[in-house]
Amino acid sequence: VEQLSPFHGISLAPLILPDYRPPAKRPVVFVLRNYEDSYGLVAEGRWKFIFDRQNHLLMLYDLQADPEERNNLILVQSQRRERYKSMIDWFLREGQGSYAE
């Protein structure tokens, strides 16, 4: 999994650098932890990946071809499944810090 920059936001470089080329869009990763349960979502372009640890579910949808999310492609798109699952695993592992007291 690629390391993300510690700074999140939008670059103002296009406004001041005439030859600036923006980087490719990054996927959006959302992870929710609740005691033993973990839920995750990765959204990247036309793709949506859902992880539900409690119910042992992995779902992958091509939103362009299937906007109603009726055809789970998790068994067909193994490389994409592993890539997205590794992103969620990274966030779950790195997010195990403690709250400040």
C-alpha positions as CSV (number, residue, x, y, z in Angstrom):
1,V,0.0,0.0,0.0
2,E,1.4,3.4,-0.9
3,Q,2.2,5.7,2.0
4,L,-0.1,8.7,2.1
5,S,1.1,12.2,2.7
6,P,0.6,13.4,6.3
7,F,-0.9,16.5,4.7
8,H,-4.4,16.1,3.3
9,G,-6.1,18.8,1.2
10,I,-6.0,20.4,-2.2
11,S,-2.8,21.8,-3.8
12,L,-2.8,25.4,-4.8
13,A,0.1,24.7,-7.2
14,P,-2.1,25.0,-10.3
15,L,-2.8,28.6,-9.5
16,I,0.8,29.6,-9.3
17,L,2.8,27.2,-11.5
18,P,2.0,27.3,-15.2
19,D,3.4,23.9,-16.0
20,Y,2.0,22.1,-13.0
21,R,0.4,18.7,-13.6
22,P,-1.9,17.4,-10.8
23,P,-1.3,13.9,-9.5
24,A,-3.7,11.1,-10.3
25,K,-6.8,11.0,-8.1
26,R,-6.4,8.9,-5.0
27,P,-9.0,6.5,-3.8
28,V,-11.2,7.5,-0.9
29,V,-10.9,5.1,2.1
30,F,-13.3,5.1,5.0
31,V,-12.8,2.8,8.0
32,L,-15.0,2.5,11.1
33,R,-14.0,0.5,14.2
34,N,-16.3,-0.6,16.9
35,Y,-14.8,-2.9,19.5
36,E,-14.4,-6.2,17.6
37,D,-16.2,-5.1,14.5
38,S,-14.6,-3.3,11.6
39,Y,-16.2,-1.8,8.5
40,G,-14.5,-0.3,5.5
41,L,-15.2,1.3,2.2
42,V,-12.9,2.1,-0.7
43,A,-14.3,4.3,-3.5
44,E,-12.1,4.8,-6.6
45,G,-13.6,6.1,-9.8
46,R,-16.3,3.7,-10.9
47,W,-15.4,1.1,-8.2
48,K,-16.9,0.6,-4.7
49,F,-15.5,-1.9,-2.3
50,I,-17.2,-2.7,1.0
51,F,-15.7,-4.7,3.9
52,D,-17.8,-5.9,6.8
53,R,-15.8,-8.0,9.3
54,Q,-18.6,-8.9,11.6
55,N,-20.7,-10.5,8.8
56,H,-17.7,-11.8,6.9
57,L,-18.7,-9.8,3.8
58,L,-16.6,-8.5,0.9
59,M,-18.4,-6.7,-1.8
60,L,-17.1,-5.0,-5.0
61,Y,-19.3,-3.1,-7.4
62,D,-18.7,-1.4,-10.8
63,L,-20.9,1.6,-10.3
64,Q,-20.8,2.6,-13.9
65,A,-22.0,-0.7,-15.2
66,D,-24.1,-1.6,-12.1
67,P,-25.3,1.6,-10.3
68,E,-27.9,-0.3,-8.3
69,E,-25.1,-2.6,-6.8
70,R,-26.8,-5.9,-7.8
71,N,-23.8,-7.7,-9.2
72,N,-21.0,-8.4,-6.6
73,L,-17.8,-8.8,-8.5
74,I,-15.6,-9.8,-5.6
75,L,-14.8,-13.3,-7.0
76,V,-14.2,-12.0,-10.5
77,Q,-11.9,-9.0,-9.7
78,S,-9.3,-10.7,-7.5
79,Q,-6.5,-8.2,-8.0
80,R,-8.8,-5.2,-7.3
81,R,-10.2,-7.1,-4.3
82,E,-6.7,-7.7,-2.8
83,R,-5.6,-4.1,-3.5
84,Y,-8.6,-2.6,-1.8
85,K,-8.6,-5.1,1.1
86,S,-4.9,-4.3,1.7
87,M,-5.8,-0.5,1.9
88,I,-8.4,-1.2,4.6
89,D,-6.1,-3.6,6.4
90,W,-3.4,-0.8,6.5
91,F,-5.8,1.7,7.9
92,L,-7.1,-0.7,10.5
93,R,-3.5,-1.6,11.6
94,E,-2.2,1.9,11.6
95,G,-5.3,3.3,13.4
96,Q,-4.7,1.2,16.5
97,G,-3.2,4.1,18.5
98,S,-4.7,5.3,21.7
99,Y,-6.6,8.4,22.5
100,A,-4.8,11.2,24.3
101,E,-5.7,11.5,27.9
